[in-house]
Amino acid sequence: MNPMVPVTFEDTNVEVLARIVKATSEKFDCTMEIDFKDGNRKTEFIGDDALKAFIAEEVEDMFRRGKKQEKK
């Protein structure tokens, strides 16, 4: 009998980023469907494709602001 318990490691960074993008998308009256269950890695943007660039820019700005605050 093997006393080892099988452990599955999942990279949750992608899911966290997808949820940040989803929250930002909602500010632009868009949304994202996210399915990270059972090993799936599915995201689907729902909204005006022309707004994707603005959403991406806002998410990038969030991380830039965080880096500037770390340097202080």
C-alpha atoms as a printed R data frame, in Angstrom:
   type eleno elety resid chain resno       x      y       z
1  ATOM     1    CA   MET     A     1   0.000  0.000   0.000
2  ATOM     2    CA   ASN     A     2   1.441  3.326  -1.123
3  ATOM     3    CA   PRO     A     3   1.075  6.045   1.556
4  ATOM     4    CA   MET     A     4   1.549  8.799  -1.046
5  ATOM     5    CA   VAL     A     5  -1.481 10.868  -1.938
6  ATOM     6    CA   PRO     A     6  -1.640 11.939  -5.580
7  ATOM     7    CA   VAL     A     7  -1.592 15.716  -5.853
8  ATOM     8    CA   THR     A     8  -2.593 17.658  -8.918
9  ATOM     9    CA   PHE     A     9  -1.002 21.077  -9.316
10 ATOM    10    CA   GLU     A    10  -2.910 23.614 -11.368
11 ATOM    11    CA   ASP     A    11  -1.727 26.991 -12.517
12 ATOM    12    CA   THR     A    12  -4.351 29.343 -11.137
13 ATOM    13    CA   ASN     A    13  -2.644 32.503 -12.405
14 ATOM    14    CA   VAL     A    14  -4.459 32.247 -15.736
15 ATOM    15    CA   GLU     A    15  -7.810 31.889 -13.996
16 ATOM    16    CA   VAL     A    16  -7.124 34.892 -11.767
17 ATOM    17    CA   LEU     A    17  -6.130 36.976 -14.784
18 ATOM    18    CA   ALA     A    18  -9.262 35.840 -16.656
19 ATOM    19    CA   ARG     A    19 -11.416 36.963 -13.732
20 ATOM    20    CA   ILE     A    20  -9.684 40.355 -13.628
21 ATOM    21    CA   VAL     A    21 -10.323 40.754 -17.364
22 ATOM    22    CA   LYS     A    22 -13.954 39.718 -16.860
23 ATOM    23    CA   ALA     A    23 -14.466 42.338 -14.140
24 ATOM    24    CA   THR     A    24 -12.859 44.996 -16.322
25 ATOM    25    CA   SER     A    25 -14.960 43.911 -19.314
26 ATOM    26    CA   GLU     A    26 -18.123 44.497 -17.322
27 ATOM    27    CA   LYS     A    27 -17.168 48.172 -16.988
28 ATOM    28    CA   PHE     A    28 -17.424 48.318 -20.795
29 ATOM    29    CA   ASP     A    29 -20.794 46.469 -20.880
30 ATOM    30    CA   CYS     A    30 -19.066 43.275 -22.034
31 ATOM    31    CA   THR     A    31 -18.335 40.028 -20.224
32 ATOM    32    CA   MET     A    32 -16.400 36.787 -20.455
33 ATOM    33    CA   GLU     A    33 -17.509 33.228 -20.005
34 ATOM    34    CA   ILE     A    34 -14.878 31.371 -18.002
35 ATOM    35    CA   ASP     A    35 -14.708 27.579 -17.678
36 ATOM    36    CA   PHE     A    36 -11.752 26.280 -15.680
37 ATOM    37    CA   LYS     A    37 -13.468 23.173 -14.309
38 ATOM    38    CA   ASP     A    38 -12.158 19.643 -14.772
39 ATOM    39    CA   GLY     A    39  -8.990 20.719 -16.559
40 ATOM    40    CA   ASN     A    40 -10.750 23.011 -19.037
41 ATOM    41    CA   ARG     A    41  -9.089 26.285 -19.924
42 ATOM    42    CA   LYS     A    42 -11.885 27.979 -21.844
43 ATOM    43    CA   THR     A    43 -12.593 31.694 -21.980
44 ATOM    44    CA   GLU     A    44 -14.931 33.426 -24.370
45 ATOM    45    CA   PHE     A    45 -15.271 37.196 -24.767
46 ATOM    46    CA   ILE     A    46 -18.836 38.422 -25.216
47 ATOM    47    CA   GLY     A    47 -19.215 41.964 -26.453
48 ATOM    48    CA   ASP     A    48 -17.972 44.471 -28.992
49 ATOM    49    CA   ASP     A    49 -14.582 43.322 -30.319
50 ATOM    50    CA   ALA     A    50 -13.591 46.973 -30.804
51 ATOM    51    CA   LEU     A    51 -13.513 47.337 -27.008
52 ATOM    52    CA   LYS     A    52 -10.975 44.547 -26.438
53 ATOM    53    CA   ALA     A    53  -8.027 46.922 -26.856
54 ATOM    54    CA   PHE     A    54  -9.431 49.333 -24.251
55 ATOM    55    CA   ILE     A    55 -10.087 46.498 -21.812
56 ATOM    56    CA   ALA     A    56  -6.573 45.097 -22.282
57 ATOM    57    CA   GLU     A    57  -5.063 48.557 -21.808
58 ATOM    58    CA   GLU     A    58  -6.942 49.079 -18.557
59 ATOM    59    CA   VAL     A    59  -5.833 45.681 -17.204
60 ATOM    60    CA   GLU     A    60  -2.213 46.414 -18.156
61 ATOM    61    CA   ASP     A    61  -2.442 49.795 -16.414
62 ATOM    62    CA   MET     A    62  -3.546 48.052 -13.197
63 ATOM    63    CA   PHE     A    63  -0.352 46.001 -13.176
64 ATOM    64    CA   ARG     A    64   1.826 48.973 -14.119
65 ATOM    65    CA   ARG     A    65   0.435 50.987 -11.198
66 ATOM    66    CA   GLY     A    66   1.211 48.071  -8.890
67 ATOM    67    CA   LYS     A    67   4.839 47.955 -10.034
68 ATOM    68    CA   LYS     A    68   5.274 51.711  -9.518
69 ATOM    69    CA   GLN     A    69   3.985 51.422  -5.944
70 ATOM    70    CA   GLU     A    70   6.392 48.550  -5.213
71 ATOM    71    CA   LYS     A    71   9.384 50.724  -6.164
72 ATOM    72    CA   LYS     A    72   8.548 53.414  -3.557
